[in-house]
Amino acid sequence: MSNRRILSLWFPRLGAERAIRREPHLDRTPFALVREVGNAQVLASLSPRASAAGLSRGQPLRDAHAVCADLVTRTEVAHRDAAFLGALHRWAGKFSPWVAPEPPEALMIDLTGCAHLFGGEAALVAQVETDCADLGLSVRAGIADTLGAAWALARHAGGGAGSHRSGDAIDQEARATRSRAVKRRHWERGGAAPTAPAHTADAASRIATVGQTHGALAPLPVAALRLPAETVEALARLGLRRIGDLSGQPRAALARRFGTGLVHRLDQALGSAPEPVSPAPPTDRFAVRMTLPDPIGLEDDVTAALDRMLPQLCARLERAGRGVRTLRLEAHRTDQSMEWRHVSLARPAHRADRLRPLLLVKAAEIDAGFGIDMLRLEAIRHEPVHARSAVGHLDAGRAVSDRLRAGAGLDDLVGRLGARLGLEAITRVHPAESHVPEKSALILAAAWSEPARSWPRRASRPLVLWRPEPLGGAEALDGSVAPARLRWRGRDLAVVHAAGPERIAPEWWLDDPDWRTGLRDYWRIDTDAGERLWVFFAHGAALSPGWFCHGRFA
């Protein structure tokens, strides 16, 4: 047995207690979170009062209201619970740098070589429980030599193995045979084993002594091995209700009857099979806050606070080589409410002079209410930013600097317009790899695309295009000659000048309904009414040939 020590932290009421932290009045009544399972609603997380009222996780909501009429519910929000578990992941880093999340409501911590810093494992568990009590959270901890054993102790230490009505238990036998059955140890024949008193489930019972994993796991139910429910039920029918009952059975027979998964889980819990803790490093968070001694409500005061906070945030971003893409400004008011505004940039940046004008625009929109007592800045989206330096010839370096300054000016313009209109409303045109007129350009979001360095050399195209409109009165029978007169949108027009033709073929590998007329011969014509139109003659393929108008020049 190795000297590894694993701590398992289980938060059995994580979702409900997270909601209670946001709405403290929910703690005064039975409360539960509800999730959709198929076409039904079931209880996903319960408060202590809800559990005391006789409710259980997984219970249908209709049955729960029948049991507890004053039950208050909220819809479960999975991503908020995951974010809260991520916050607990960062908090658990104080006990060990080797922390791994176990969604949806548990953490695994490798305590090897760390427990003595807190006065021992019992003192460390006491510290964990104290911290969680201060946070308003319920927690169950288990410490053992293996991950599986720590998981089992955190969830099942101090509980009974349960019973199954298989006919083997003493309380299920006929009254005439009960006197003889009592002389035998019925739990050895598959009955329910004696249950430990509830008061023994203290912190000491959830800490397995080094090298004593087998003894700590033996009295626990087989469900502590993280087995499927059907496997636990099948084992109970055979009288195998405790882990100690399994450890003495032949492995080959267990594998044949229940599969290799049962044997593998048992070996992992006892340390015969490896199960490492794979830590996930917490995501980088860049945030600063300022708690004010007196509430403020003037825009100048908010600006002065931002001028002190923003350089600190930018310095942290620069040291990490990151640039903020979306910044959130939070204003916490004295009435326990909070208002926030988002600022987005066209390019990631960590310079205060580029962020400050955008923040001032959003700060002016915040309602101070009865006063603001805390301000907070957080980079909720950030990207790597690589430092650039001009090298080489003096003129070349100056050209690079000028180009970078010009790009930053355009990005600042996009950011300022986006702060007022929204970044999704700022678009740019980008060339596309297609000879079809309506597909020759793409409309891209300016904040998420690079400007085109050059456009391909093509024939002139109109600024306004629409779906082809049939033309009447055209006398030309093919596209080699422009029509002398035509009828367009209810008007008879005479052609004064024509330039063309330009032949464009459809994309044969695509079935475009607008191009089922086949080859097109385009003409640029000027009419006596001053219209400069872009018309074409369709030679016909799946549809009949004819003249159409496709656009208009400025």
Stockholm file with secondary structure:
# STOCKHOLM 1.0

chainA/1-554         MSNRRILSLWFPRLGAERAIRREPHLDRTPFALVREVGNAQVLASLSPRASAAGLSRGQPLRDAHAVCADLVTRTEVAHRDAAFLGALHRWAGKFSPWVAPEPPEALMIDLTGCAHLFGGEAALVAQVETDCADLGLSVRAGIADTLGAAWALARHAGGGAGSHRSGDAIDQEARATRSRAVKRRHWERGGAAPTAPAHTADAASRIATVGQTHGALAPLPVAALRLPAETVEALARLGLRRIGDLSGQPRAALARRFGTGLVHRLDQALGSAPEPVSPAPPTDRFAVRMTLPDPIGLEDDVTAALDRMLPQLCARLERAGRGVRTLRLEAHRTDQSMEWRHVSLARPAHRADRLRPLLLVKAAEIDAGFGIDMLRLEAIRHEPVHARSAVGHLDAGRAVSDRLRAGAGLDDLVGRLGARLGLEAITRVHPAESHVPEKSALILAAAWSEPARSWPRRASRPLVLWRPEPLGGAEALDGSVAPARLRWRGRDLAVVHAAGPERIAPEWWLDDPDWRTGLRDYWRIDTDAGERLWVFFAHGAALSPGWFCHGRFA
#=GR chainA/1-554 SS CCSCCEEEEECTTHHHHHHHHHCGGGGGSCEEEEEEETTEEEEEEECHHHHHTTCCTTCBHHHHHHHCTTCEEEECCHHHHHHHHHHHHHHHTTTCSCEEEETTTEEEEECTTTGGGGTSHHHHHHHHHHHHHHHTCCCEEEEESSHHHHHHHHHHTTCCCCCCCSSCSGGGSCHHHHHHHTTSCGGGGTSCCCCCCGGGCSTGGGBCCTTCHHHHHTTSBGGGGCCCHHHHHHHHHTTCCBHHHHHTSCHHHHHHHHCHHHHHHHHHHHTSSCCCCCCCCCCCCCEEEEEEEEEECCHHHHHHHHHHHHHHHHHHHHHHTEEEEEEEEEEEETTSCEEEEEEEEEEEECCHHHHHHHHHHHHTTCCCTTCEEEEEEEEEEEEECCCCCCCSSHHHHHHHHHHHHHHHHHHHHHHHHHHHHCGGGCEEEEECSCSSGGGSEEEEEGGGSCCCSCCCCCCCCCSEEEEEEECBSCCCSSTTSCCSEEEETTEEEEEEEEEEEEEECCCTTSCCGGGTTCCEEEEEEEETTSCEEEEEEECCSSSCCEEEEEEECC
#=GC SS_cons         CCSCCEEEEECTTHHHHHHHHHCGGGGGSCEEEEEEETTEEEEEEECHHHHHTTCCTTCBHHHHHHHCTTCEEEECCHHHHHHHHHHHHHHHTTTCSCEEEETTTEEEEECTTTGGGGTSHHHHHHHHHHHHHHHTCCCEEEEESSHHHHHHHHHHTTCCCCCCCSSCSGGGSCHHHHHHHTTSCGGGGTSCCCCCCGGGCSTGGGBCCTTCHHHHHTTSBGGGGCCCHHHHHHHHHTTCCBHHHHHTSCHHHHHHHHCHHHHHHHHHHHTSSCCCCCCCCCCCCCEEEEEEEEEECCHHHHHHHHHHHHHHHHHHHHHHTEEEEEEEEEEEETTSCEEEEEEEEEEEECCHHHHHHHHHHHHTTCCCTTCEEEEEEEEEEEEECCCCCCCSSHHHHHHHHHHHHHHHHHHHHHHHHHHHHCGGGCEEEEECSCSSGGGSEEEEEGGGSCCCSCCCCCCCCCSEEEEEEECBSCCCSSTTSCCSEEEETTEEEEEEEEEEEEEECCCTTSCCGGGTTCCEEEEEEEETTSCEEEEEEECCSSSCCEEEEEEECC
//
